[in-house]
Amino acid sequence: MAAGPLTILLLSITLFSAHAADQPSLDEQLFNAIADQDISAVEKALQAGADINAREERGLQTPLMKSVLMGYDGLVQLFLEKGADV
């Protein structure tokens, strides 16, 4: 039995959804970049649409708060320049 267009569409959606679930969100990418002190990756995440005022799932810290607490002065300055809420 040949697969019909609806079957192919549903299979494609299922596969795409499974792949998307494996990828960290932009906000998660932002927090990962902060943890790595990777200013370039932070800037890329922000340019891609990460929320500069997002809150972590654990701790509820914003990127600015996390950077201040970790002593990452370069990231603190970047977030302030980009308009993070204080």
C-alpha positions in Angstrom: 0.0 0.0 0.0 1.4 3.3 -1.1 1.6 6.2 1.4 -0.8 9.0 0.6 0.0 12.7 0.8 -1.6 13.0 4.3 0.5 10.1 5.7 3.7 11.7 4.3 2.7 15.1 5.7 2.0 13.6 9.2 5.3 11.7 9.1 7.2 14.9 8.1 5.6 16.9 11.0 6.4 14.1 13.5 10.0 13.9 12.4 10.4 17.7 12.4 8.9 18.0 15.9 11.2 15.3 17.3 14.2 17.0 15.8 13.1 20.4 17.1 12.6 19.0 20.6 16.3 17.9 20.6 17.5 21.5 19.9 17.9 23.9 22.8 15.7 27.0 22.6 17.3 30.3 21.8 17.0 31.3 25.5 18.7 28.0 26.5 21.4 28.8 24.0 21.8 32.2 25.6 22.2 30.8 29.1 24.6 28.1 27.9 26.7 30.8 26.2 26.7 32.8 29.5 27.9 29.7 31.4 30.7 29.4 28.9 31.5 33.1 29.1 31.2 33.1 25.3 30.4 36.7 24.3 30.3 35.8 20.6 27.7 33.1 21.2 25.7 35.4 23.5 25.6 38.0 20.7 24.5 35.4 18.2 21.7 34.1 20.4 20.5 37.7 20.9 20.6 38.4 17.2 18.7 35.2 16.5 15.9 36.3 18.8 16.8 35.1 22.3 15.0 37.1 25.0 17.5 39.4 26.8 15.2 39.3 29.9 14.4 35.6 29.8 14.4 33.7 33.1 16.1 30.4 33.7 13.9 27.4 34.5 15.9 26.9 37.7 16.7 29.9 39.8 14.6 32.4 37.7 17.7 34.5 37.0 17.8 36.8 33.9 20.9 36.8 31.8 22.0 40.0 33.4 21.5 38.7 36.9 23.4 35.5 36.1 26.3 37.4 34.7 26.5 39.8 37.7 26.4 36.8 40.1 29.1 35.0 38.2 31.3 38.1 37.9 31.3 38.2 34.1 31.9 41.9 33.7 32.1 41.8 29.9 28.7 40.1 29.7 27.2 42.5 32.2 28.3 45.4 30.1 26.9 43.8 27.0 23.5 43.2 28.5 23.3 46.7 29.8 24.3 48.1 26.4 21.6 45.9 24.7 18.9 47.3 27.0 18.4 44.5 29.6 16.0 45.3 32.4 17.7 46.4 35.6 
